Amino acid sequence: MADSKPLIMVVDDNEDMVNVLMKIISRNIDADVQGATSGSQALAMAGERAPDVVVTDVKMPDIDGIELLRRLKLIDDNIGVIVITGYGTIESAVEALKNGAYDYFQKPFDNERLVHIVNMCLEHSNLRKENTRLQKRLHEDSISYGLVGSSPKIRKVLDLFARIADTDVTILIRGESGTGKELAARALHAMSSRASKQMITVNCPALPEHILESELFGYSRGAFTGATSAKKGLFLAARGSTILLDEIGDIPVSIQTKLLRVLQEKEIRPLGSTTNLNVDVRVIASTNQDLEKKIKEGQFREDLFYRLNVVSVTMPSLRDIPEDIPMIANYFLKKYSTKYGKQGMYFSHDAIKCLISQTWPGNVRQLENTIKRAVLLSESDEICSADIPSQEGSQTAAQPSGLPCFENLPYKDAKSEVLSLFTRRYLARALEKTGGNVTAAAGLVGLERQALQRILRKYGIKSADYRKETAGAE
């Protein structure tokens, strides 16, 4: 069970000073207060329960305050450290600040100033811990939704998410098709205080204007022919949650006007109704279009754009983050090899180079489908460049010469890949014909049995995968 109160630790080799500081702090701050009379004792106590704030003297015999500061930061960088300095040791205080101390005060000290500094440090420490918690949760949630990467552009996006996820600010997610805009929205929702309720997603281009309006805002009974009962719209369904307006650039101008009212007034009016209904909804919109251009052409309301564009996030294309492609590809490889019961699969070095060399006009969505296909069709645990189709079109297993990926490799590497592909498929056919019987396959291809077994081991080909139920023992 987590400790309910923050922990403040006082460290000084003078036991009387420790007792005085503890009394001052405990009388004025609602926190657990511990005392230590040496740096080593403080570190041992911090190992059992990391303090939120440490107030330490600089000059101590075993471990001085500066070294204690460094070691505490190794335990938890969020620990706030305040140093106490005597007359003539301001240089030590400056050194402490350079090493990450929150503040310092001099002996003799003013009690009110001490309490004020400790309170401020405690608040600062709590903010840092909350930010760390959000960063960790965001990392976990982003990975669970496929937002993977460590490039500066991806880190910039994730850092922004950490700051805005748990707010109600309206967000506009921009980016090319397939860059993961909906994944980003789901990660943001999962990070928010609304995560306990399901996020509602509206695919704006998929619905005709008259249907989209009734879907968003609902309608009352008798609002139009066939409306025999009232219908609750998606904004009402999203009360207390998040609504994603996917590809909002395709919303007709007439609906844009009503949407603007939702953002301004936080209320909707169902079709055929004379009553406005309040809605507590966090709005996230996404688009792959140039909204500024649509505004100039009169196809998108400028005032709606500014309401949506409170915080703008641009998802980078794969062309912008080629260094993240191996990490993203391995994420999808693990996902689909697990899903299809083919755990243990891996990419060859040349397969990774092949993935990086492609332009990926369909971005992450296209990469995901490519990896999924490779997992399903690969004949061994290793995915090589031959298993990755060119972007001009898919190649079949029987056409190893039509693999443009090889053209991006050095001659020796390309030759090795072609030989690997040929060997795998040639021996696979032989084992298929002999029902997995290695002795018979060796005779069929003109090799000694032991020589064939060495080749099978080299390429990770398992004869058992080709055995038929009626096949006899070798």
C-alpha positions as CSV (number, residue, x, y, z in Angstrom):
1,M,0.0,0.0,0.0
2,A,1.4,3.4,-0.9
3,D,2.4,5.8,1.8
4,S,-0.3,8.5,2.1
5,K,1.9,11.3,3.5
6,P,5.1,12.7,1.9
7,L,8.4,11.9,3.6
8,I,10.8,14.6,4.7
9,M,14.3,13.6,5.9
10,V,16.6,15.7,8.0
11,V,20.4,14.9,8.0
12,D,23.0,16.5,10.3
13,D,25.8,15.0,12.3
14,N,24.6,17.1,15.2
15,E,21.8,15.2,16.8
16,D,20.4,18.2,18.6
17,M,20.1,20.1,15.2
18,V,18.3,17.1,13.7
19,N,15.8,17.1,16.6
20,V,15.2,20.9,16.3
21,L,14.7,20.7,12.5
22,M,12.3,17.7,12.8
23,K,10.2,19.6,15.4
24,I,9.9,22.7,13.2
25,I,9.0,20.8,10.1
26,S,6.5,18.3,11.8
27,R,4.7,21.2,13.5
28,N,4.2,23.1,10.3
29,I,3.9,20.6,7.5
30,D,1.6,17.5,7.2
31,A,4.3,15.0,6.4
32,D,6.2,12.0,7.9
33,V,9.6,13.3,9.2
34,Q,12.7,11.2,9.6
35,G,16.1,12.1,11.1
36,A,19.6,10.8,10.3
37,T,22.9,11.7,11.9
38,S,25.1,10.7,9.0
39,G,25.1,10.5,5.2
40,S,25.5,6.7,5.2
41,Q,22.5,6.3,7.6
42,A,20.4,8.7,5.4
43,L,21.2,6.6,2.3
44,A,20.3,3.3,4.1
45,M,16.9,4.9,5.1
46,A,16.4,6.2,1.6
47,G,16.9,2.7,0.2
48,E,14.0,1.5,2.2
49,R,11.7,4.4,1.4
50,A,12.8,7.2,-0.9
51,P,12.1,10.6,0.7
52,D,10.3,13.4,-1.1
53,V,12.5,16.1,0.4
54,V,15.9,15.9,2.2
55,V,17.3,18.7,4.3
56,T,21.0,18.1,4.8
57,D,24.0,19.8,6.3
58,V,27.0,20.2,4.0
59,K,29.8,19.4,6.4
60,M,29.5,15.9,7.8
61,P,32.4,13.4,8.6
62,D,31.5,10.3,6.6
63,I,29.6,11.5,3.5
64,D,29.3,15.2,3.1
65,G,26.1,16.9,1.9
66,I,27.3,17.3,-1.7
67,E,28.1,13.6,-2.1
68,L,24.8,12.7,-0.3
69,L,23.0,14.8,-2.8
70,R,24.6,13.0,-5.8
71,R,23.8,9.6,-4.4
72,L,20.2,10.5,-3.5
73,K,19.7,11.7,-7.1
74,L,20.9,8.2,-8.3
75,I,18.2,6.6,-6.1
76,D,15.5,9.0,-7.4
77,D,16.2,12.1,-9.4
78,N,12.8,13.5,-8.2
79,I,14.0,13.8,-4.6
80,G,14.2,17.5,-3.6
81,V,17.4,18.3,-1.7
82,I,17.9,21.4,0.4
83,V,21.3,22.1,1.9
84,I,22.2,23.9,5.1
85,T,25.4,25.9,5.0
86,G,27.4,27.6,7.8
87,Y,29.1,30.9,7.6
88,G,31.8,30.9,4.9
89,T,30.5,27.9,3.0
90,I,28.5,29.6,0.3
91,E,30.8,28.0,-2.2
92,S,29.5,24.6,-1.2
93,A,25.9,25.9,-1.6
94,V,26.7,27.0,-5.1
95,E,28.2,23.6,-5.9
96,A,25.1,21.9,-4.4
97,L,22.9,23.9,-6.7
98,K,25.0,22.9,-9.7
99,N,24.5,19.3,-8.7
100,G,20.7,19.6,-8.6
101,A,19.9,20.9,-5.1
102,Y,16.6,22.7,-4.9
103,D,17.8,25.5,-2.6
104,Y,19.9,26.3,0.5
105,F,19.7,28.3,3.7
106,Q,22.4,29.5,6.1
107,K,22.9,29.0,9.8
108,P,21.5,30.5,11.9
109,F,18.2,30.1,10.1
110,D,14.8,31.7,10.3
111,N,12.1,29.1,11.1
112,E,9.5,30.6,8.7
113,R,12.0,30.7,5.9
114,L,12.9,27.1,6.5
115,V,9.2,26.0,6.4
116,H,8.6,28.0,3.3
117,I,11.5,26.5,1.4
118,V,10.6,23.0,2.5
119,N,7.0,23.5,1.4
120,M,8.1,24.9,-2.0
121,C,10.6,22.0,-2.4
122,L,7.9,19.5,-1.6
123,E,5.5,21.0,-4.1
124,H,8.3,21.0,-6.7
125,S,9.2,17.3,-6.0
126,N,5.5,16.3,-6.3
127,L,5.2,18.0,-9.6
128,R,8.4,16.2,-10.9
129,K,7.1,12.9,-9.7
130,E,3.7,13.5,-11.3
131,N,5.4,14.4,-14.6
132,T,7.5,11.2,-14.4
133,R,4.4,9.2,-13.7
134,L,2.7,10.7,-16.7
135,Q,5.7,10.1,-18.9
136,K,5.9,6.5,-17.8
137,R,2.2,6.0,-18.3
138,L,2.3,7.8,-21.7
139,H,5.2,5.6,-22.7
140,E,3.2,2.4,-21.8
141,D,0.0,3.6,-23.4
142,S,1.7,4.9,-26.5
143,I,3.4,1.6,-27.0
144,S,0.2,-0.3,-26.4
145,Y,-1.4,1.7,-29.2
146,G,1.6,1.4,-31.6
147,L,3.1,4.8,-31.0
148,V,6.7,3.6,-31.1
149,G,9.9,5.4,-31.7
150,S,12.8,7.3,-30.1
151,S,13.7,9.9,-32.8
152,P,13.6,13.6,-31.8
153,K,10.4,14.1,-33.7
154,I,8.6,11.3,-32.0
155,R,9.9,12.3,-28.6
156,K,8.7,15.8,-29.2
157,V,5.2,14.5,-29.9
158,L,5.2,12.2,-26.8
159,D,6.5,15.1,-24.6
160,L,3.6,17.3,-25.8
161,F,1.2,14.4,-25.1
162,A,2.5,14.2,-21.6
163,R,1.6,17.8,-21.0
164,I,-1.8,17.9,-22.6
165,A,-3.2,14.4,-22.1
166,D,-4.9,14.9,-18.8
167,T,-6.4,18.2,-19.7
168,D,-9.7,19.0,-21.5
169,V,-8.0,21.2,-24.2
170,T,-9.2,20.7,-27.7
171,I,-6.6,19.1,-29.9
172,L,-6.0,19.0,-33.7
173,I,-3.9,16.0,-34.9
174,R,-2.5,16.6,-38.3
175,G,-0.4,14.3,-40.6
176,E,-0.4,12.3,-43.8
177,S,-2.7,9.3,-44.2
178,G,-1.4,6.3,-42.2
179,T,0.8,8.2,-39.8
180,G,-1.2,7.0,-36.7
181,K,-3.5,9.9,-36.0
182,E,-6.2,7.7,-34.5
183,L,-3.6,5.8,-32.5
184,A,-2.4,9.1,-31.1
185,A,-5.9,10.1,-30.1
186,R,-6.5,6.8,-28.4
187,A,-3.2,7.1,-26.5
188,L,-4.2,10.7,-25.4
189,H,-7.6,9.4,-24.2
190,A,-6.0,6.5,-22.3
191,M,-3.8,9.0,-20.5
192,S,-6.6,11.3,-19.5
193,S,-9.0,11.2,-16.5
194,R,-11.7,10.2,-19.0
195,A,-10.0,6.9,-19.8
196,S,-12.6,4.8,-17.8
197,K,-15.1,5.6,-20.5
198,Q,-15.0,4.5,-24.1
199,M,-13.7,7.0,-26.6
200,I,-16.2,7.7,-29.5
201,T,-14.8,7.8,-33.0
202,V,-16.6,9.4,-35.9
203,N,-15.4,8.7,-39.4
204,C,-16.5,12.0,-40.9
205,P,-16.0,11.2,-44.7
206,A,-17.9,7.9,-44.4
207,L,-21.3,9.5,-43.7
208,P,-23.5,11.7,-46.0
209,E,-24.3,15.2,-44.7
210,H,-27.8,14.5,-43.5
211,I,-26.8,11.3,-41.7
212,L,-23.7,12.8,-40.2
213,E,-25.7,15.6,-38.6
214,S,-28.2,13.2,-36.9
215,E,-25.4,10.9,-35.9
216,L,-23.5,13.7,-34.2
217,F,-26.3,15.6,-32.5
218,G,-29.2,13.1,-32.5
219,Y,-32.8,13.9,-33.2
220,S,-36.2,14.0,-31.4
221,R,-39.2,12.0,-32.2
222,G,-41.0,13.3,-35.3
223,A,-38.0,15.4,-36.4
224,F,-38.4,14.0,-39.9
225,T,-40.3,11.3,-41.8
226,G,-39.4,8.0,-40.2
227,A,-38.2,9.4,-36.9
228,T,-40.6,7.3,-34.8
229,S,-38.5,7.6,-31.7
230,A,-35.8,9.9,-30.4
231,K,-32.1,9.1,-31.0
232,K,-29.2,10.0,-28.8
233,G,-26.3,11.5,-30.8
234,L,-22.7,10.6,-30.5
235,F,-21.9,13.8,-28.6
236,L,-24.3,12.7,-25.9
237,A,-22.9,9.2,-26.0
238,A,-19.5,10.7,-25.4
239,R,-20.5,12.6,-22.3
240,G,-17.7,12.4,-19.7
241,S,-15.4,10.9,-22.4
242,T,-13.6,11.9,-25.6
243,I,-14.9,12.2,-29.1
244,L,-12.6,11.9,-32.1
245,L,-13.7,13.6,-35.2
246,D,-11.6,11.7,-37.7
247,E,-10.8,13.6,-41.0
248,I,-12.7,16.7,-39.9
249,G,-11.7,18.5,-43.1
250,D,-14.4,16.7,-44.9
251,I,-17.3,17.9,-42.7
252,P,-19.8,20.1,-44.7
253,V,-19.9,23.8,-43.9
254,S,-23.5,23.5,-42.6
255,I,-22.4,21.0,-39.9
256,Q,-19.3,23.1,-39.1
257,T,-21.6,25.8,-37.9
258,K,-23.3,23.5,-35.4
259,L,-20.0,22.0,-34.4
260,L,-18.7,25.5,-33.6
261,R,-21.6,25.9,-31.1
262,V,-20.6,22.7,-29.3
263,L,-17.0,23.9,-28.9
264,Q,-18.1,27.4,-27.8
265,E,-21.1,26.7,-25.6
266,K,-20.5,23.1,-24.7
267,E,-24.1,22.2,-25.7
268,I,-25.9,20.6,-28.6
269,R,-29.5,20.8,-30.0
270,P,-30.8,17.6,-31.5
271,L,-32.6,17.8,-34.8
272,G,-36.3,18.8,-34.3
273,S,-35.7,19.8,-30.7
274,T,-36.1,23.3,-29.2
275,T,-34.0,22.4,-26.1
276,N,-30.2,22.7,-25.8
277,L,-28.4,19.9,-23.9
278,N,-25.1,20.4,-22.1
279,V,-22.3,18.0,-23.0
280,D,-19.1,17.4,-21.1
281,V,-16.9,16.1,-24.0
282,R,-13.2,16.4,-24.8
283,V,-12.9,17.0,-28.5
284,I,-10.0,15.6,-30.6
285,A,-10.0,16.2,-34.3
286,S,-7.7,14.8,-37.0
287,T,-7.0,15.7,-40.6
288,N,-4.6,14.9,-43.5
289,Q,-5.8,18.0,-45.4
290,D,-4.5,21.6,-45.7
291,L,-7.2,23.3,-43.6
292,E,-5.6,26.8,-44.2
293,K,-6.1,26.2,-47.9
294,K,-9.7,25.1,-47.4
295,I,-10.3,28.2,-45.4
296,K,-9.1,30.4,-48.3
297,E,-11.3,28.4,-50.7
298,G,-14.4,28.9,-48.4
299,Q,-14.7,25.2,-47.6
300,F,-13.8,25.4,-43.9
301,R,-14.8,28.0,-41.3
302,E,-11.9,30.0,-40.0
303,D,-13.5,30.4,-36.6
304,L,-14.0,26.7,-36.3
305,F,-10.3,26.1,-37.2
306,Y,-9.1,28.3,-34.4
307,R,-11.5,26.6,-32.0
308,L,-10.1,23.2,-33.0
309,N,-6.5,24.3,-33.3
310,V,-6.0,25.2,-29.6
311,V,-3.2,22.6,-29.5
312,S,-1.9,21.2,-32.8
313,V,0.1,18.0,-33.1
314,T,1.7,16.8,-36.3
315,M,2.4,13.1,-36.7
316,P,5.6,12.6,-38.7
317,S,5.7,10.5,-41.8
318,L,8.0,7.5,-41.9
319,R,10.1,9.5,-44.4
320,D,10.8,11.9,-41.6
321,I,11.8,9.3,-39.0
322,P,13.7,6.5,-40.9
323,E,15.7,5.8,-37.7
324,D,12.5,4.6,-36.0
325,I,11.6,2.1,-38.7
326,P,13.5,-0.8,-37.1
327,M,11.8,-0.2,-33.7
328,I,8.3,0.1,-35.3
329,A,8.9,-2.9,-37.5
330,N,10.0,-5.1,-34.5
331,Y,6.9,-3.9,-32.5
332,F,4.6,-5.2,-35.3
333,L,6.7,-8.3,-35.7
334,K,6.2,-9.2,-32.0
335,K,2.5,-8.3,-32.3
336,Y,1.7,-10.5,-35.3
337,S,4.1,-13.4,-34.6
338,T,2.4,-13.7,-31.2
339,K,-1.1,-13.4,-32.7
340,Y,-0.4,-16.1,-35.3
341,G,1.5,-18.5,-33.0
342,K,4.9,-17.9,-34.7
343,Q,6.9,-16.6,-31.7
344,G,10.6,-16.3,-32.1
345,M,10.6,-14.6,-35.5
346,Y,13.3,-12.0,-36.3
347,F,14.5,-9.8,-39.1
348,S,17.7,-10.4,-41.0
349,H,20.1,-7.5,-41.2
350,D,19.3,-7.1,-44.9
351,A,15.6,-7.1,-44.2
352,I,16.0,-4.1,-41.9
353,K,18.0,-2.3,-44.5
354,C,15.3,-3.1,-47.0
355,L,12.6,-1.7,-44.8
356,I,14.6,1.5,-44.1
357,S,15.3,2.0,-47.9
358,Q,11.6,2.1,-48.9
359,T,9.7,5.4,-49.0
360,W,6.4,4.1,-47.4
361,P,3.8,6.4,-48.9
362,G,1.2,4.7,-46.7
363,N,3.4,5.3,-43.6
364,V,2.9,3.3,-40.5
365,R,-0.3,1.6,-41.8
366,Q,1.5,0.3,-44.8
367,L,4.5,-0.8,-42.8
368,E,2.2,-2.7,-40.4
369,N,0.4,-4.5,-43.3
370,T,3.8,-5.4,-44.8
371,I,5.1,-7.0,-41.5
372,K,1.8,-8.8,-41.0
373,R,2.1,-10.3,-44.5
374,A,5.7,-11.3,-43.9
375,V,4.8,-13.1,-40.7
376,L,2.0,-15.0,-42.4
377,L,4.0,-16.1,-45.4
378,S,7.6,-16.5,-44.1
379,E,8.8,-20.1,-44.3
380,S,11.2,-19.8,-41.4
381,D,11.7,-17.8,-38.2
382,E,13.9,-15.4,-40.1
383,I,12.3,-12.7,-42.2
384,C,14.7,-11.7,-45.0
385,S,14.4,-9.0,-47.6
386,A,12.8,-11.4,-50.0
387,D,9.8,-11.6,-47.7
388,I,9.2,-7.9,-48.0
389,P,7.3,-6.8,-51.1
390,S,8.3,-3.8,-53.1
391,Q,6.0,-0.8,-53.0
392,E,5.3,-1.2,-56.7
393,G,3.4,-4.4,-56.0
394,S,3.6,-7.7,-54.2
395,Q,5.8,-10.4,-55.5
396,T,5.1,-14.1,-55.3
397,A,7.2,-16.8,-53.7
398,A,8.0,-18.1,-57.1
399,Q,9.5,-14.9,-58.4
400,P,12.8,-14.2,-56.4
401,S,14.2,-12.3,-59.3
402,G,11.6,-9.6,-59.1
403,L,12.7,-8.2,-55.7
404,P,13.7,-4.6,-56.1
405,C,14.9,-4.5,-52.5
406,F,18.0,-6.4,-53.6
407,E,18.9,-3.5,-55.8
408,N,19.5,-1.3,-52.7
409,L,22.0,-3.8,-51.3
410,P,25.8,-4.1,-52.0
411,Y,26.5,-6.9,-54.5
412,K,27.8,-9.4,-51.9
413,D,24.8,-8.8,-49.7
414,A,22.3,-9.1,-52.6
415,K,24.0,-12.3,-53.7
416,S,23.7,-13.7,-50.2
417,E,20.0,-12.8,-50.0
418,V,19.3,-14.4,-53.4
419,L,21.2,-17.6,-52.4
420,S,19.4,-17.7,-49.1
421,L,16.0,-17.3,-50.8
422,F,16.8,-20.0,-53.4
423,T,18.1,-22.5,-50.8
424,R,15.1,-22.1,-48.5
425,R,12.5,-22.5,-51.2
426,Y,14.4,-25.3,-53.1
427,L,14.9,-27.4,-49.9
428,A,11.3,-26.6,-48.7
429,R,10.0,-28.1,-52.0
430,A,12.2,-31.2,-51.5
431,L,11.0,-31.7,-48.0
432,E,7.4,-31.2,-49.1
433,K,7.8,-33.9,-51.7
434,T,9.3,-36.4,-49.2
435,G,7.0,-35.6,-46.4
436,G,9.8,-34.2,-44.2
437,N,12.0,-37.3,-44.7
438,V,15.6,-35.9,-44.7
439,T,17.2,-39.1,-46.1
440,A,14.8,-39.2,-49.0
441,A,15.2,-35.4,-49.6
442,A,19.0,-35.8,-49.6
443,G,18.7,-38.5,-52.3
444,L,16.3,-36.3,-54.2
445,V,18.6,-33.2,-54.3
446,G,21.8,-35.2,-54.7
447,L,23.4,-34.4,-51.3
448,E,24.7,-36.6,-48.5
449,R,22.3,-36.8,-45.6
450,Q,24.7,-35.1,-43.1
451,A,25.4,-32.3,-45.6
452,L,21.7,-31.6,-46.1
453,Q,21.2,-31.5,-42.3
454,R,24.0,-28.9,-41.9
455,I,22.3,-26.7,-44.5
456,L,18.9,-27.1,-42.9
457,R,20.4,-26.1,-39.5
458,K,22.1,-23.1,-41.1
459,Y,18.9,-21.8,-42.5
460,G,16.7,-22.8,-39.6
461,I,14.6,-25.2,-41.7
462,K,12.9,-27.9,-39.6
463,S,12.1,-31.1,-41.3
464,A,9.4,-31.8,-38.7
465,D,7.4,-29.0,-40.2
466,Y,7.0,-31.0,-43.4
467,R,6.2,-34.4,-42.0
468,K,3.0,-36.0,-42.9
469,E,1.0,-38.1,-40.5
470,T,1.6,-41.2,-42.7
471,A,5.3,-40.6,-43.2
472,G,7.5,-43.3,-42.0
473,A,10.6,-43.0,-39.7
474,E,13.8,-41.9,-41.3
